[in-house]
Each structure stands twice: as structure tokens, then as C-alpha cells.
Amino acid sequence: MAIEQSQQQPLHLDYDTALLDLDGVVYAGPAAIPHAVESLDAARAAGMHLAYVTNNASRTPEAVAAHLSELGVPAAPADVITSAQAAARLLAEKVPPGSPVLVIGGEGLRAAVRERGLVPVASLDEGPLAVVQGYDPTVGWAQLAEASYAVQRGLPWVASNTDLTIPTARGTAPGNGTLVAAVRTATGVEPEVAGKPLPPMHRETVIRTGAKRPLVVGDRLDTDIEGAFNGGVDSLLVFTGVTRPEELPQAEAKYRPTYLAADLRGLLAVPPALEPLGGGAFRCGGWTAAPREDGRLGVTEDTRADGGTDPYAGLRALCAATWAAADAGRPVPEWRKALAELGL
């Protein structure tokens, strides 16, 4: 999804619902991301519906809502949509009501399974009809082995998500994708995946929120932004989590956000207009990105223009130039020095 022209009003007024990722967007571990609480409070006060959409299947919506409320972001369990819920809906479509399901994960996954009228069990000896796997820090070899035995028996296998990493307060840690990989390696079988960026998660989110014009807000290209692309909706990428600016200029179409912002304050802003100038050049706010005769991409700033001091407006222009060249089959101008000139 390419970056588009500016809206005439702030994003929180142009979209009815924000589908917000949590880790790296609203909080990192136990602490809120800077500017998140006040930005979400302002968006909510203006009438925007806030929904919290997470691939983390370890906690229940009640626990997540309580955590958000403690941080100063009032939330009810119904405002939280997890990959565990999307995975449980997939399971309920595969097995009869009341069926036992082998759950490899935490209480969030077990609660989601129960919500769908299924019975979580912990061993193949209890006769499960399917296997569901989600992240939990307590999952170890014994649980992974139990999942492997069940998958080898031919039971349907659903993974809540396959994120290889998760952001924590101490840094980046292994995610559910690394645990899924262990079972995949042992069995040679691929799971059906429910979470972002795949359609089951988007379906679950729309069912639970009733969003008519949603905006996906996230920090990851390979889950949040690709999920928005797959769902055919717009997205805002913030740089408070996993993604770094240098990942964007060469991004495939499915990883291209509609809007960019340093943090959740971007939700309250009117995004600066993106204007094609011809010759492969683009202007955004007070920044212009244009190919030079030496094959490099240059960026220039007009500090008199609105947005000219925001380096992320410059990044939008830079990305528009590199993406346009790539999509047209032209050589992509060297952009790394231009990114450095933006200070990103």
C-alpha cells in the first residue's frame, strides 16, 4: 500500500476506529511508550473508537485491558482483540462443539478456546481433536514435544501467530514463531496461522469492533502493515518499536504504510501532503526528494513550509521516490546518504 496524499483533517477524525498494536506501540513491557497515553486520550475524547489488536496470545483480554487501564489508557476487555481469539475461531470451524483441544500456550489461549465452546487439555493422552499453539514464556520442551506428537498423529494444528521476535523492556526476545519452528522442524508440517498479517485476524477484528473505516496502527512491517495491506485498509507506522527507517525505502508493496509518524502523536496530526513533481521527484511537507545526476537521491528542506522540520515527512518523500522507481522497473537511486541527511 503506497503512501497517499494528505487528508484534510487529522487521522483520528478521518477514521472511525484505530486498530492499535500493543507491544512497541502503546507499551514496551510494563511501561507506556512516551506520548502514547495522552495521544490515545485525545483521540478517544474526539470520538475515535480505540481497539487493541495484538498477536500476543499469552494474556486474556481482561488482563490486557487491566494493564492498559493501569497505564492510564482506559480499556474494557471487549476493546482487546488477540490472535488467540482468531485462532480459537479457526478451531471452532474445524471440530465439533465441546471438543478437547491440546493447548500449547498461556491462559489467554485457554480462555479463547473456552470462549468458543471447546475444552483445553494439556496432553495427547486426553484425546484432543486439534492442536493450538501460542506464545507464553512458560512454554518449554515438554509442551513442544507434546505438540509434536499430536501433529505427527495428523491432528489439525493452528498457530496463533508466527512472529519470530517480540519487543520487551530489556530488548528483543524470541516470539511464538521460534516455538512454532521447533514443532515444524520436528514434524515437517506447516500450521494454519491465525494472527497478523493473515486474514483470520483481520476478520476477527472487524467482527468484534464493527469498524467501518479502520486505521491500522503498528510498529512492524511484516505483521501490522502487511496485515493492513491484506485487509485492504490504511495504516500508520510508528517508530517506537521494531521497525527502523532504513527498512522502508526498499520495502515491497505489501510492507508499505499509508502514513508515517515518530510515535502515536501522529494519530492526532494532519499528515503532510505528498506531491509528485515529475522526473521521479516527490515533495512532502517541506521536504523534496529527487534523483541527482550522480544516481543518488537527494533531499532538500524548506523550513518555511509546514512539516518541513519533521524528518518523517522527508522519509515519506524519500520512500515515494524509491518505491516509484522500483514499481516502474527503473534503477532505484542510492538513498542511504539522503536518509542520513534526514537524521534518521
C-alpha positions as CSV (number, residue, x, y, z in Angstrom):
1,M,0.0,0.0,0.0
2,A,1.6,3.2,-1.1
3,I,1.8,6.4,0.8
4,E,-1.0,8.6,-0.2
5,Q,-2.0,12.3,-0.3
6,S,-2.7,14.1,2.9
7,Q,-6.2,14.0,4.4
8,Q,-7.7,17.4,5.1
9,Q,-8.2,16.6,8.8
10,P,-6.2,14.7,11.5
11,L,-6.2,10.9,11.2
12,H,-8.2,10.5,14.4
13,L,-11.1,12.4,12.8
14,D,-10.8,10.8,9.4
15,Y,-11.0,7.2,10.6
16,D,-13.7,5.8,12.9
17,T,-11.6,3.1,14.5
18,A,-7.9,2.8,15.3
19,L,-6.8,-0.9,15.3
20,L,-3.7,-0.4,17.6
21,D,-1.0,-2.9,18.0
22,L,0.2,-3.0,21.7
23,D,3.9,-4.1,22.1
24,G,6.1,-1.4,20.7
25,V,3.2,1.0,20.0
26,V,1.2,1.5,23.3
27,Y,3.7,-0.1,25.7
28,A,7.0,-1.8,26.0
29,G,6.8,-4.4,28.7
30,P,5.3,-2.8,31.8
31,A,5.7,0.8,30.8
32,A,3.8,3.0,28.4
33,I,5.6,4.3,25.2
34,P,6.2,8.1,25.5
35,H,3.3,10.2,24.3
36,A,1.0,7.1,23.9
37,V,-1.3,7.8,26.9
38,E,-2.0,11.4,26.1
39,S,-2.4,10.8,22.4
40,L,-4.9,8.0,22.8
41,D,-6.8,10.0,25.4
42,A,-7.1,12.9,22.9
43,A,-8.2,10.6,20.1
44,R,-10.8,8.9,22.3
45,A,-12.2,12.2,23.6
46,A,-12.7,13.3,20.0
47,G,-14.8,10.2,19.3
48,M,-12.4,7.7,17.8
49,H,-13.0,4.1,18.8
50,L,-9.8,2.5,20.1
51,A,-9.3,-1.2,19.7
52,Y,-6.2,-3.0,20.8
53,V,-5.1,-5.8,18.4
54,T,-2.3,-8.0,19.4
55,N,-0.5,-11.1,18.2
56,N,0.5,-11.9,21.8
57,A,-1.7,-14.8,22.8
58,S,-0.4,-15.3,26.3
59,R,-2.7,-12.9,28.2
60,T,-6.5,-12.7,28.4
61,P,-8.3,-9.6,27.1
62,E,-9.2,-8.9,30.8
63,A,-5.5,-8.9,31.7
64,V,-4.6,-6.7,28.8
65,A,-7.4,-4.3,29.5
66,A,-6.4,-4.1,33.1
67,H,-2.7,-3.4,32.1
68,L,-3.8,-0.6,29.8
69,S,-6.0,0.9,32.4
70,E,-3.2,0.9,34.9
71,L,-1.1,2.8,32.4
72,G,-3.8,5.5,32.1
73,V,-5.4,4.1,28.9
74,P,-8.9,3.2,29.9
75,A,-9.9,-0.1,28.2
76,A,-12.5,-2.8,28.6
77,P,-11.9,-6.5,27.7
78,A,-14.2,-6.0,24.6
79,D,-11.7,-3.4,23.3
80,V,-8.9,-6.1,23.1
81,I,-8.6,-8.5,20.2
82,T,-6.0,-11.2,20.4
83,S,-4.5,-13.7,18.0
84,A,-5.7,-16.3,20.5
85,Q,-9.3,-15.4,19.7
86,A,-8.7,-15.6,16.0
87,A,-7.0,-19.0,16.4
88,A,-9.9,-20.3,18.6
89,R,-12.5,-19.2,15.9
90,L,-10.5,-21.2,13.3
91,L,-10.5,-24.2,15.7
92,A,-14.3,-24.0,16.2
93,E,-14.7,-24.2,12.5
94,K,-12.7,-27.5,12.3
95,V,-14.0,-29.5,15.3
96,P,-17.4,-30.1,16.9
97,P,-18.6,-28.0,19.9
98,G,-17.2,-29.4,23.2
99,S,-14.2,-31.0,21.5
100,P,-11.0,-31.3,23.5
101,V,-8.1,-29.2,22.1
102,L,-4.4,-29.5,23.0
103,V,-3.4,-26.0,24.1
104,I,0.3,-25.1,23.9
105,G,0.4,-21.6,25.4
106,G,-0.9,-19.5,28.3
107,E,-4.1,-18.6,29.9
108,G,-5.0,-16.2,27.1
109,L,-5.1,-19.1,24.7
110,R,-7.0,-21.4,27.0
111,A,-9.6,-18.7,27.7
112,A,-10.1,-18.1,24.0
113,V,-10.6,-21.8,23.4
114,R,-13.2,-22.0,26.2
115,E,-15.0,-18.9,24.8
116,R,-15.6,-20.9,21.5
117,G,-17.1,-23.8,23.5
118,L,-14.1,-26.0,23.3
119,V,-12.2,-27.8,26.1
120,P,-8.5,-27.1,26.6
121,V,-6.3,-30.1,27.5
122,A,-2.6,-30.4,28.2
123,S,-1.8,-33.9,26.9
124,L,-2.3,-36.1,23.9
125,D,-3.5,-38.8,26.3
126,E,-6.7,-36.7,26.9
127,G,-7.9,-37.3,23.3
128,P,-7.7,-33.8,21.7
129,L,-9.1,-33.4,18.2
130,A,-6.8,-30.4,17.3
131,V,-3.7,-28.6,18.5
132,V,-3.4,-24.8,19.0
133,Q,-0.1,-23.1,19.8
134,G,0.6,-19.6,21.1
135,Y,3.3,-17.7,22.8
136,D,3.8,-18.0,26.6
137,P,7.1,-17.6,28.4
138,T,6.5,-20.8,30.3
139,V,6.3,-23.0,27.2
140,G,9.2,-25.4,27.3
141,W,10.5,-28.7,25.7
142,A,7.8,-30.9,27.3
143,Q,5.0,-28.8,25.8
144,L,6.7,-28.6,22.4
145,A,7.2,-32.3,22.4
146,E,3.5,-32.9,23.2
147,A,2.5,-30.7,20.3
148,S,4.9,-32.6,18.0
149,Y,3.4,-35.9,19.0
150,A,-0.1,-34.6,18.3
151,V,0.8,-33.1,15.0
152,Q,2.5,-36.3,13.9
153,R,-0.8,-38.1,14.6
154,G,-2.4,-35.9,11.9
155,L,-4.4,-33.5,14.2
156,P,-5.2,-30.1,12.8
157,W,-2.6,-27.6,14.0
158,V,-3.3,-23.9,14.4
159,A,-0.7,-21.3,15.4
160,S,-1.9,-18.0,16.9
161,N,1.0,-16.2,15.1
162,T,4.5,-16.8,13.8
163,D,6.2,-13.6,14.9
164,L,9.9,-14.6,15.3
165,T,10.5,-11.9,17.9
166,I,8.7,-9.8,20.5
167,P,9.9,-6.4,21.9
168,T,10.4,-6.3,25.7
169,A,11.6,-3.7,28.2
170,R,15.0,-5.3,28.1
171,G,15.2,-5.7,24.3
172,T,14.1,-8.1,21.6
173,A,13.3,-11.7,22.6
174,P,12.2,-14.9,20.8
175,G,8.5,-14.9,19.8
176,N,5.9,-17.6,19.1
177,G,7.4,-18.1,15.6
178,T,10.6,-19.6,17.1
179,L,8.4,-22.1,19.2
180,V,6.3,-22.9,16.1
181,A,9.6,-23.5,14.2
182,A,10.6,-26.2,16.7
183,V,7.4,-28.2,16.1
184,R,7.6,-27.6,12.4
185,T,11.2,-28.9,12.4
186,A,10.2,-32.0,14.4
187,T,7.2,-32.9,12.3
188,G,7.7,-31.4,8.8
189,V,4.2,-30.0,9.0
190,E,3.1,-26.4,8.5
191,P,0.4,-24.9,10.8
192,E,-2.5,-22.8,9.8
193,V,-1.8,-19.4,11.1
194,A,-4.5,-17.1,12.6
195,G,-2.7,-13.9,13.6
196,K,-1.4,-10.8,11.8
197,P,-0.8,-10.4,8.9
198,L,-3.2,-13.1,7.8
199,P,-6.9,-12.7,7.0
200,P,-8.3,-14.6,10.1
201,M,-7.0,-11.9,12.4
202,H,-8.5,-9.1,10.3
203,R,-11.8,-10.9,10.2
204,E,-11.8,-11.4,13.9
205,T,-11.0,-7.7,14.4
206,V,-13.8,-6.5,12.1
207,I,-16.3,-8.9,13.7
208,R,-15.5,-7.7,17.2
209,T,-15.2,-3.9,16.6
210,G,-17.7,-3.3,13.8
211,A,-15.2,-0.9,12.3
212,K,-16.4,0.8,9.1
213,R,-13.3,2.9,8.3
214,P,-10.4,1.5,10.3
215,L,-6.8,2.6,10.5
216,V,-4.2,0.0,11.5
217,V,-1.5,1.5,13.8
218,G,1.6,-0.6,14.3
219,D,5.4,-0.8,14.5
220,R,6.1,-3.9,12.4
221,L,6.1,-4.1,8.6
222,D,5.7,-7.9,8.5
223,T,2.6,-8.1,10.8
224,D,0.8,-4.7,11.2
225,I,1.5,-3.1,7.8
226,E,1.2,-6.4,5.8
227,G,-2.0,-7.2,7.7
228,A,-3.5,-3.8,6.7
229,F,-2.4,-4.5,3.1
230,N,-4.1,-7.9,3.2
231,G,-7.2,-6.4,4.7
232,G,-7.4,-3.5,2.2
233,V,-7.3,-0.8,4.8
234,D,-4.9,2.1,5.5
235,S,-2.1,2.0,8.1
236,L,0.1,4.3,10.2
237,L,3.6,3.1,11.0
238,V,5.2,4.4,14.2
239,F,8.9,4.1,15.0
240,T,8.6,3.3,18.7
241,G,9.1,-0.5,18.3
242,V,10.7,-2.9,15.9
243,T,10.9,-1.2,12.5
244,R,13.8,1.2,11.7
245,P,13.6,3.9,9.0
246,E,16.3,2.1,6.8
247,E,13.9,-0.8,6.3
248,L,11.4,1.3,4.3
249,P,13.0,2.6,1.1
250,Q,13.3,-0.9,-0.4
251,A,10.0,-2.3,1.1
252,E,7.8,-4.4,-1.1
253,A,4.3,-3.1,-1.8
254,K,2.7,-5.2,1.0
255,Y,5.0,-3.7,3.6
256,R,4.4,0.0,2.6
257,P,2.4,2.0,5.2
258,T,0.0,4.7,4.2
259,Y,1.3,7.1,6.9
260,L,4.5,7.5,9.0
261,A,5.0,9.1,12.4
262,A,7.6,9.1,15.1
263,D,5.0,7.9,17.7
264,L,1.3,8.0,18.4
265,R,1.2,11.8,18.3
266,G,0.9,11.1,14.5
267,L,-2.6,9.9,15.1
268,L,-3.7,13.4,16.0
269,A,-1.9,15.1,13.2
270,V,-2.9,16.1,9.6
271,P,-0.4,14.2,7.6
272,P,1.6,16.5,5.2
273,A,0.6,16.2,1.6
274,L,2.6,14.0,-0.7
275,E,3.1,15.6,-4.1
276,P,4.7,14.0,-7.2
277,L,6.8,16.7,-9.0
278,G,7.8,14.7,-12.1
279,G,11.2,13.2,-13.0
280,G,10.9,10.8,-10.1
281,A,10.8,13.6,-7.5
282,F,8.3,13.9,-4.7
283,R,7.6,16.6,-2.1
284,C,6.1,16.0,1.3
285,G,5.6,18.9,3.7
286,G,8.7,21.0,3.5
287,W,10.9,18.2,2.1
288,T,11.7,17.3,-1.5
289,A,13.4,14.0,-2.6
290,A,14.7,14.0,-6.1
291,P,17.2,11.9,-8.1
292,R,20.5,13.6,-8.9
293,E,22.7,13.3,-11.9
294,D,25.2,11.1,-10.0
295,G,22.5,8.5,-9.4
296,R,21.9,9.4,-5.7
297,L,18.7,10.6,-4.2
298,G,18.9,14.0,-2.6
299,V,16.7,15.6,0.0
300,T,16.2,19.3,0.5
301,E,14.3,21.1,3.2
302,D,12.3,24.3,3.1
303,T,11.9,25.2,6.7
304,R,9.3,27.8,5.9
305,A,6.8,25.1,4.9
306,D,4.5,23.3,7.3
307,G,6.1,19.9,8.3
308,G,9.5,21.0,7.0
309,T,11.2,20.3,10.3
310,D,9.6,16.8,10.6
311,P,12.2,14.3,9.3
312,Y,9.4,11.7,8.8
313,A,7.9,13.9,6.2
314,G,11.2,13.7,4.5
315,L,11.2,10.0,4.9
316,R,7.8,9.9,3.2
317,A,9.1,11.8,0.2
318,L,12.2,9.6,0.1
319,C,10.2,6.4,0.1
320,A,7.8,7.7,-2.5
321,A,10.8,8.3,-4.8
322,T,12.4,4.9,-4.3
323,W,9.1,3.0,-4.5
324,A,8.1,4.8,-7.7
325,A,11.4,3.8,-9.3
326,A,11.1,0.2,-8.2
327,D,7.5,-0.1,-9.3
328,A,8.3,1.3,-12.7
329,G,11.3,-1.0,-13.2
330,R,13.8,1.8,-13.1
331,P,17.0,1.8,-11.2
332,V,16.4,2.8,-7.6
333,P,18.5,5.9,-6.7
334,E,21.1,5.4,-3.9
335,W,19.1,6.6,-0.9
336,R,21.3,5.9,2.2
337,K,23.1,9.3,2.3
338,A,19.7,11.0,1.9
339,L,18.4,9.1,4.9
340,A,21.4,10.1,6.9
341,E,20.8,13.7,5.9
342,L,17.3,13.4,7.5
343,G,19.0,12.3,10.7
344,L,17.1,9.0,10.8
